[in-house]
Amino acid sequence: MKGLVAVLLIAPFSALLLTGCEDFFEVEPQDRITLEKFWNEKSDVNNVLMSCYSAMQSSNMIGRMMVWGEFRSDNVYTGSNTDKDVSLERVLEENIDPSNAYTAWNEFYGVINRCNTVMLYAPQVAAKDPAYSETELKATIAEATAIRALCYFYLIRTFCNVPYTTEAYIDDTKKRDIAPTSFDVVLDSLISDLERVQDDAMTRYPESDSEKALYNTARITQAAIHAMLCEMYLWKEDYDNCVKYADLVIDYKKKLYDTKYAGYIMDSDNRLNGYPLVLDWEGRNSYYFGNAYTSIFGSGNSDEGILELTYSSNTGMLRNGAVNTFYGFGSGNDLRGYVGPSTYVSSDIEDEKFDVFKSKYDTRYYENIYPHGNKVFSIGKSVIRTVIVSVQNSTKPVAAYSSGYAKDNNYSNWIIYRLSDIMLLKAEALVEKMDNANDATVNNTLRQQAFSLVNAVNKRSVCQTNLTDTLVYREYNTKAKLQTLVLQERQRELMFEGKRWFDLVRRSLRDGNADYLVSCISQKGLENASLVSNRMKSTKTWP
C-alpha cells in the first residue's frame, strides 16, 4: 500500500489470541469423542454457523467495530462519563499504546475459528447426512468464508499486518504463535476466497417465510459478498472491479424495488436519480421528513439493507450493548453515552457554519445529532427510534424525537452494509478512474456518473417540499473537488456507523501522505492537537 503502514491501533503480534479453542462452542469438553458425536447432522453445522452471528452481536465485537472505524475520526469525541473507560479516553485523544484494551482482537479471531471449524467439518457432515445437499453445503461454505473474510477485513484495516490462518484450532496441539501476514497478501486472499464462493451463496431467501425473509439482510447473501468485494477492491485501488461489484448490488436492489413498487410512482420529484433508495419524504402535500431514518434505523432490515447484525425486541434476547454504552439510552440527559458528536459536527447547523452539512435542510443533521439544549448534544443515530422533521415553518426545520431505547434494552440493528454506502463507494472509484482516462469526454462521463450517485444520496435527505439541490454540478469541476465531495457525503450519510476513520485512512493511503486525515482530525478540537498532528504526519506511528 505505497509503503504506508495503515494501522489504527498498535498491537503486539507475538501471539495469536484465539478464543475458539476454549469457548467457541458451549458443548464442553471439545475433545475427539465430543467432536465425533457432534458433527453428524446438518443442524449441527447450522448451529455453529449461527453462533458466528451471535458472537458478532456481542458488545465487545460491535464495540470494536465502532471504536476502530469511527471513534478516532472527526465525528466523535467525549460524551458523558467517558472517564469510566480509560482506554476509550486515550483512543479519543489519539494517545494509544499496546496496553489499550481496544487493541484486543480475540473476539474477531474467535469468529474466524468458528468459520474455519465449520469449513472443516461441514463436508464430513454432508457425507453422513443425506438431508444435507451439495447445494446447501456449498452455500454453507460460502457463508462461512464470507464471515471469515469480513472479520479479517476489519483486522487488516485496523492493524495492517495480522496473523492469518484458514486452519481450524480444535485442540491444544496446534501452534498459535503465527507471524503476521502483510495487508496486501491478506487482502488478495480475501478477494480470491470471495470470488471463488460468490456463486454458491444464497441469492435470496423466500419472502413467503417471514423469518427466512429476514435472513436476506441478517445473513450473508450473494449481495453481501458483492458489497464486500466492492469495498475490498476499492482498498486495493482496483477501481474497475469496485464499480463492477457495486453495479451488481445496485442492479439487484433495483430489480427488487421495481418488483415491490410496480405500478406506483415513488419518486415523483426525482430526488433519487433513478436509484432504489428509501424515500425520506412522506410525499406530496406533506411537510414531514424522516421516513428513511425510521425505516433504516428504527425498524431495521429495510429495502436498503444489505448486511445487518440483527437484534430482536423479544424479551430475553441479546441486546445491542455497545450502542447502549457508547451512544446512550433513555431520554433527556440520560440519553448521553460515553462518546458524543464532536463540537465541529454538532454545532454545524446550530451555528450556521455549514462545513459538514451544507444546508439547514439536511435531515441527517437532525437524525444524527440529539440536542439537549445549552449547546449540549449527544448521538441520536441507533439510539432514537424515530425522528420526524417538519418544515411546516419555513424558517427552520423542527425535529420531533421519539424516546430512546431504555437502558440495557437497545435492540437496534448494527448495519455493516447498506445501499447508499455502496453507491458512494462506486462514486469514489469513478472519480479515481478519471486518472486513467485521457479522453476529456470519458472524464466528463465519469464525473457526471459520480456526481449523480452523490447527488441522489444527498437529495434524498433534503427536507424541502419544493426541492432545491444543495449540491450544484458545475461547482465540482475538478477531480480534487469531487474527491472531497464524495468523502464529505460519506461523512454525512454514514455518520456514527463505523465508517469514517477507515475512509480517512483509505484516502491517505491513496494520497501517499496523511495531510487530509490530519486536516480533518484537527477540526475535532483536541487539547493535544499539535502533538497529534505531528505524530500523524509520521506514517510509522500513523495514525
Protein Blocks (a to p, Z undefined) as FASTA:
>chain_A
ZZiacdfbdcdfkbccdfklmmmpfbdcfdfklmmmmmmbfklmmmmmmmmmmmmmpmkl
mmmmmmmmmmmmmkbccdehklmmmklmmmmnopacfklmklpcklmmmmmmmmmmmmmm
mmmmmmmmmmlcfklmmmmmmmmmmmmmmmmmmmmmmnopacddfbdcfbfkbcfbdcdd
dfklmmmmmmmmmmmmmmmpcfbdcfklmklmmmmmmpccfklmmmmmmmmmmmnopakl
mmmmmmmmmmmmmmmmmmmmgoiafblnopnnopacdcfbgbehiabehjlmmmmmmnop
ifkbmbdcdddfbehiacdfklmmmnogcehjllpcfbdcdfklmmmmmnonommbmcfk
lmklmmmpccebjhiacdfehkambdcddfkbmkbccddddddddehiacbdcdfbdfkl
mmmmmmmmmmmmmmmmmbfklmmmmmmmmmmmmmmmmmmmmccfbdcdfbdfklmmcfkl
mmmmmmmmmmmmmgonlpmmmmmmmmmmmnopaklmmmmmmmnopaklmmmmmmmmpmkl
cZZ
